[in-house]
């Protein structure tokens, strides 16, 4: 066994403890969470198919449930970075005027 895999599965490691937890006491909860993720993923694809085949949306516009959210999220994050840039500029101006 190489040392890299041995360090990942040491009995004291948090990763090993996590694996023991989801394979014992919390196994049903872990399966339910995994099932939710898989079903949500299928739901995205079903909505994409509905948008493409029934609503006749072009393929790039058929983004499913989360498609519009990603566009909105990108705009919000871009604006957030602009706000930080403005804040840094204001702070640097304030420091220069006090110096």
ABEGO torsion letter per residue (X at the ends): XBAAAAAAABAABAAAAAAAAAABAAAAAAAAAAAAAAAAAAAAAAAAAAAAAAAGBBAAABAEAAAAAAAAAAAAAAAAAAAAAAAAAAAAAAAAAAX
